[in-house]
């Protein structure tokens, strides 16, 4: 039986889907609280879990293992800034996808590359493409 849609579930989804900043549960809670003042942090966590189990959200692990939520569920990768924690979507198609197809004896269901470094906002000397 599918999870039923509630105003809380949809508000939590909108809070992640409306911007591409990979928020934590706490940030989602703060966003949703303005719309639904009586919502609890545990309700936000429960709905984030439902959304990730249903495939509407992806969960990434940031510094210290904290969950970061991503509404873009199509295959893509991420760059994480070690200084400010910003997470940016990147696409490493080509070589990585060819490698995935060549993994013998295994069926790759999904993959995600996390690249870590210092973003250009934190390191003005960083090379830009």
C-alpha positions, 0 to 999 in steps of 0.5 A, spaced: 500 500 500 503 506 497 504 512 503 498 516 503 499 524 501 499 529 506 500 536 507 506 535 511 509 530 506 508 535 500 510 541 504 517 537 506 517 535 498 516 542 496 522 544 501 527 540 498 525 540 491 524 548 490 531 549 491 537 545 489 541 546 495 541 539 498 538 541 505 539 537 511 533 535 515 534 541 520 533 546 514 527 542 511 524 543 518 525 551 518 523 552 511 516 548 512 515 551 519 513 557 516 508 554 512 506 549 517 508 552 524 505 545 528 510 541 524 515 537 528 522 535 527 520 528 527 515 529 522 519 532 517 524 526 518 519 521 517 516 524 511 523 525 508 524 517 509 518 516 506 520 520 500 527 517 499 524 510 500 519 512 494 524 514 490 522 522 490 528 524 494 535 521 494 539 522 500 547 523 500 551 523 506 555 530 508 560 531 513 560 527 519 554 522 516 549 528 516 543 526 511 543 531 505 536 531 501 536 531 493 530 532 489 534 530 483 533 523 482 536 522 475 543 520 475 548 525 477 554 526 481 556 531 487 562 536 489 562 538 496 566 544 499 570 542 505 570 549 507 563 551 507 559 545 506 556 547 499 554 541 495 553 542 487 550 537 482 555 535 477 555 530 471 561 525 470 558 522 464 562 518 459 568 514 462 564 513 469 558 510 465 562 506 461 566 503 467 559 501 470 557 497 464 563 493 464 563 491 471 563 483 470 558 479 474 555 485 478 549 489 476 549 496 477 543 499 480 545 506 481 552 510 483 554 517 485 561 520 485 562 525 491 568 529 489 571 533 495 575 540 495 574 547 496 569 551 492 571 558 488 567 562 493 571 559 499 578 559 495 578 565 490 584 562 487 581 556 485 581 555 477 574 556 474 572 552 467 
